[in-house]
Amino acid sequence: MSYLVVLAFDDPDEAEKVHETLHKGEKGGYIDLKDSAVIVRDAEGKLHVKNEVDQGVKSGTIWGSAIGLLIGGLLFPVAGIALGAIGGAVLGKIFGDKVDKKFVDEVAESMQPNSSAIFFIFRGSDVSYALAALRPYQGRVLHTTLTEEAEQELRNELKKRGT
């Protein structure tokens, strides 16, 4: 099962710190991060978005390239690889877990100067690592598809640091 979590912070650097923490957990094999986006609204009100390519697109591109090489390898090797990669990326985008750009835009428009937000999608039945990873940060839950119990635990953990 995949979960979407959207958190907002009153600090412009906090979302990026959360992002780094989640990536460390992903490299350690503790969380299966599928997609993420970090939005920062600076002091002047200018928006900065760091949106990563989701795993579905990456996998689709790799597999599409391999299939393109097999199919077109004998006749047109370069064209076969290129067409396979493009087709794989499109399929990955259609079928992969991804952060909805329209939703990102809606949240970005509501952000105040000197703030940040993170959107991330992770897969798995155990959400304990994600909750533990977020414990050191102070923020607000804007949206989640976690169970009610896990969402409440997340809200409690994010509030603890602020009090």
N, C-alpha and C positions, 0 to 999 in steps of 0.2 A: 504494500500500500504506500502511496506517496502522500506527503503532507506539505502544505504551503504555510509558511509563517511570514508575517510582515510585522516588523518592529520599527518604532520611531524613537529618535533620541534628540535631546535638546543640545547635544554636542556635535559639531560637524565631523569629528573624527571617530566617534563611537561606532558607527555602522561598519566602517572599514576594519576596526579592531575585531568586531564580531566576525566579520568575513574572514579575517586571518585565522581566528580561532577555529572556525568551522573547517577551513582548508587543512589545518594541522590535523584535525580529527579525521578528515577524509584520507590524508596521506597515511595516517596511522591505522586505517581500516576500521575506525570506530563509527563512522557515519557515511552513508552513501548519498553524497550531495549531487543532485541532478541539475540544478540551475540556480543562479543567484544574480541579484542586481543590487548595487549600492547607489543611493542617490544622496547628493550633498547639495544643500542650498547655502551658498557662502554668505558672508556679511553684507555684500552688495545685492543679494537676492538672486544671483546667477546660479543656474542649475548645472550640476555636473553628474553624469550618469555613467556608471561602470557596469555594463551588462555583459556577462559571460555567455559564450556559446554553450548551450545545454548539451548533456551527454548524448541525447538522441541524435543531434546533428553530427556530433563527432563520430559516433558509431556508424551512422548512416553513410557518412563520407568515406570512412575506412572500408566498410563492406562494399559500398558502391564502386570504389576504386578497384577493389579486388575482382568484383564481378565484371567490371568494364575491361580489366586486363584479360580475364579469361575469354570473354566473348569477342572482344575486338583485338586481342593480342596478336593474332596471326596476320590480320589484314591491316589494321590501323592502330598500332599499340598506343601512341600518344593520345589520339582522339578517343580511343576506347576507355582509357583511364580517366580522361577529363570528363567525358559524358557520364561515366559510372559515378564519379565523385559528385558531380552536380546532381544527378538523380538520387544518389544516396543521401545527400544533404537535404534535399527537398523532402524525401520520405521521413528522415529523422525529424525534421521540423514539424511535419504533419502529425506524426505518431509519438513524438517524444514528450517527456514532461518538460514544460517550460513556463516561465513567468510571463503572464499576459501583458504585453506592452501597453495596452489601453489602461489596464489597472495601475501599472507603474505611473503612467502619465497623470491619472486622477490623484494618486497619492502625492506625487511631486507638486502638483498645483496647490495642494492644501498645506504644504510645508512652509514654515517661517524661516527667516534668515538665520544663519548659524545653527542649522539642524541637519540631521541625516536620517536615513531610513535604509533598512535592508529587507530584501525579499529573498527567500530561499526555499527551495523544494528539496526535500530529502526523502529517501525511500527506506522502508523497513518497518518492522512491527514493534521494535523497541525504541522508544523516544527518549529513554533516560539519558543517553549521551548528549543529545541536543539540549535537554533541559539543564544538565550539569554544565555544559559549555557556556550557556547563557547566564549562569548564576552570578558571575562577577560584574555584570553590566546593569546599568539603570536605564530603563526605557519603558515604552508603552506598547502593548499589543494592539495593532491596528486590525489585523485579520489573521485567522488561523483555521486550518481544517483538522486540527488535532481533536482528540476526544475532549469532552467537556472537562473531565478530570485533569488531563494533561494540560489543557489550556489554563485552567485555574492554577495549577502548580506553576506554570510558566509566569502567569501574572504575579503570583505571590513571590517568586524568586526575584523578578525584576523590581518589585517594590521594596524588598528587604534592604537592598543597597542604599536606597534613597532615604530610609528612615533611621 
